């Protein structure tokens, strides 16, 4: 009887092992299908280079009408230095880079203490001058900077060389609390990219918990979504001039459920390419369809798959033409190659 019982146990163990193996293989296959659903290789690497800035996390393409030249503005996690790089769009080459460090401006305007010997002062300084995740430059050279940890947008005016505005983002969900985030809040999964609009609203990407696109505005205002008429220009600037603004979510668009495993890292716009978002985790750029309050889930016109060698894409800009991009990687060593120019080989349908 004992031997038969042992044989039966062995048979059951083999069966359970085989079932577990089948489940594991099915899981791996489903993960592969998720990646395949987001498209195949869709880029050719034309060249790469470097902007000597550590941990690039935000970028913006700016045309200066005063000297009729183009510049790429970049910001990083590690400091309050803004890199301003001249760019030849035809040759797709960075010409030269100058730096603007607004650390002292921030501390003089917002800091309560400056002592290098008091730990709390050092902590405040670090909190106020690091963790930048988005940048936008308006026609009058007002630089909008998104601080992830503080959920705050700082506006630096290059003309007056000072902080012109502080915009606080109350929360990143319509609900008062976000039950999906650890401890109801994850400071590393808040704002990741921004686009101010001429109606006084601001589009902001939320990285995770859940990944989404949020329209911020003053409490009581109605969401207007996005279209070209809302873009800021010389005649239609960001309207509010109050030094301090408090904003809350007016509307939230989520990723499709099939893409919940993705994160969101950057938001960019061009006239030819429209509104695009980057997912670092899924290594893909998604071109959005219309953004209206009639939908709650983001819809896509096209998608562009990054090559496997780019694993730390945190920022990008759309170059003139359709399907042309400049990708920035988050590299701690400022001397490492952190720029990739890409052209799409093909476009895909909705992932």
C-alpha positions, -999 to 999 in steps of 0.1 A, spaced: 0 0 0 28 24 9 45 20 -25 13 26 -43 6 57 -23 41 70 -30 36 63 -67 3 82 -67 20 111 -49 47 111 -75 22 111 -103 3 140 -88 36 160 -83 45 155 -120 10 166 -131 12 197 -109 47 205 -122 35 202 -158 5 225 -151 28 251 -135 51 249 -164 22 254 -189 10 285 -169 45 300 -168 50 295 -205 15 311 -211 25 341 -190 57 346 -210 37 343 -242 12 369 -230 39 394 -221 55 389 -256 20 395 -272 17 427 -252 50 439 -266 40 428 -301 7 446 -298 25 479 -294 42 475 -328 74 463 -344 106 481 -350 97 515 -365 129 536 -364 161 541 -382 189 557 -361 204 585 -383 229 598 -357 234 603 -321 252 629 -299 253 646 -265 240 675 -246 262 678 -215 234 677 -190 229 649 -164 197 629 -163 177 647 -190 140 644 -183 123 672 -202 128 689 -236 113 715 -259 120 728 -294 119 766 -295 122 789 -326 136 823 -316 122 849 -340 147 875 -328 177 856 -344 156 833 -366 173 802 -351 161 770 -335 170 759 -300 164 728 -279 157 735 -242 164 706 -219 161 701 -181 172 673 -159 164 656 -126 197 664 -109 198 702 -109 181 735 -118 204 740 -149 186 746 -181 205 736 -213 198 758 -243 213 741 -274 213 756 -309 202 730 -335 205 727 -372 172 710 -381 183 702 -417 215 685 -407 200 673 -374 230 684 -355 234 702 -321 256 732 -328 264 745 -293 250 745 -258 248 772 -231 235 769 -196 211 788 -174 212 779 -137 182 793 -119 190 778 -85 197 811 -68 166 827 -83 145 799 -69 161 800 -34 159 838 -32 122 838 -42 110 806 -24 136 794 0 133 800 37 170 795 45 204 792 28 226 776 54 249 748 41 254 737 77 217 731 87 204 698 74 168 710 70 181 739 49 200 715 27 169 693 23 147 723 14 173 734 -12 174 700 -28 136 697 -29 132 731 -45 160 728 -71 158 691 -84 134 666 -98 123 686 -129 103 664 -153 90 688 -180 98 720 -198 79 744 -221 90 778 -235 64 803 -247 71 829 -275 82 855 -249 108 831 -234 89 823 -203 101 789 -193 75 766 -176 92 739 -155 74 709 -139 87 697 -106 76 661 -101 81 657 -63 64 690 -55 36 687 -81 44 724 -90 51 743 -122 76 771 -119 76 799 -145 110 816 -151 109 847 -173 141 851 -193 134 887 -200 132 898 -164 156 871 -153 134 860 -123 107 836 -112 74 850 -125 48 825 -114 43 794 -92 14 770 -102 5 743 -76 -12 711 -89 -35 700 -61 -38 663 -71 -36 640 -102 -70 623 -100 -106 637 -100 -111 619 -67 -97 634 -36 -75 604 -29 -58 579 -53 -63 545 -38 -41 529 -65 -9 547 -54 12 534 -25 2 553 7 -23 572 -15 6 591 -31 38 583 -49 60 613 -55 79 596 -83 47 589 -103 32 624 -107 39 649 -134 61 638 -163 54 663 -191 34 695 -197 17 717 -223 2 751 -211 -27 764 -232 -41 798 -240 -73 792 -220 -52 790 -188 -54 752 -186 -24 729 -186 -21 694 -199 1 672 -177 12 636 -180 9 613 -150 35 585 -151 17 558 -131 -10 548 -106 -26 549 -132 -8 563 -163 -30 591 -176 -32 626 -192 -47 652 -170 -62 686 -178 -56 711 -150 -74 743 -144 -89 766 -117 -115 750 -95 -150 754 -111 -138 757 -147 -149 734 -174 -126 711 -193 -120 720 -229 -98 692 -240 -72 700 -267 -72 714 -302 -48 737 -322 -68 768 -314 -58 764 -277 -20 766 -285 -1 795 -270 12 821 -295 23 858 -294 -13 870 -295 -27 843 -272 -4 839 -242 -10 819 -211 -36 843 -196 -30 843 -158 -4 867 -144 -10 860 -107 22 850 -90 7 819 -73 -20 797 -88 -38 767 -74 -50 741 -100 -69 709 -98 -78 682 -124 -107 691 -147 -106 659 -168 -85 627 -169 -79 605 -200 -65 570 -193 -45 546 -214 -65 516 -229 -66 487 -205 -43 467 -228 -16 492 -221 -19 495 -183 16 479 -181 31 510 -198 41 542 -181 40 578 -195 72 599 -197 68 629 -219 44 650 -239 52 669 -271 34 687 -299 42 698 -335 19 711 -362 27 682 -385 27 654 -359 1 667 -335 1 657 -298 24 627 -290 32 609 -257 63 588 -249 63 556 -228 98 547 -215 87 513 -202 70 502 -234 96 520 -256 70 536 -278 58 570 -290 20 573 -295 4 599 -317 -30 609 -302 -63 614 -320 -86 642 -309 -86 649 -272 -122 657 -262 -144 653 -231 -165 629 -251 -140 601 -244 -122 589 -213 -97 566 -229 -68 579 -251 -71 570 -287 -41 569 -312 -36 576 -349 -1 561 -352 26 546 -330 64 545 -333 84 518 -317 118 527 -303 147 502 -309 157 479 -280 190 497 -275 172 528 -262 162 518 -226 162 552 -208 142 575 -231 128 602 -208 122 631 -232 116 638 -269 107 665 -294 90 662 -328 111 675 -357 96 692 -388 79 666 -409 59 635 -398 75 607 -379 108 625 -372 120 626 -336 148 637 -313 150 613 -283 168 621 -251 180 594 -227 183 598 -189 221 593 -183 237 602 -150 270 608 -167 266 641 -186 294 630 -210 276 599 -222 257 600 -255 222 609 -247 207 620 -280 192 599 -308 178 613 -341 152 590 -356 130 586 -386 101 562 -387 104 534 -412 66 527 -410 36 537 -392 12 513 -373 -25 512 -366 -40 517 -332 -20 493 -309 
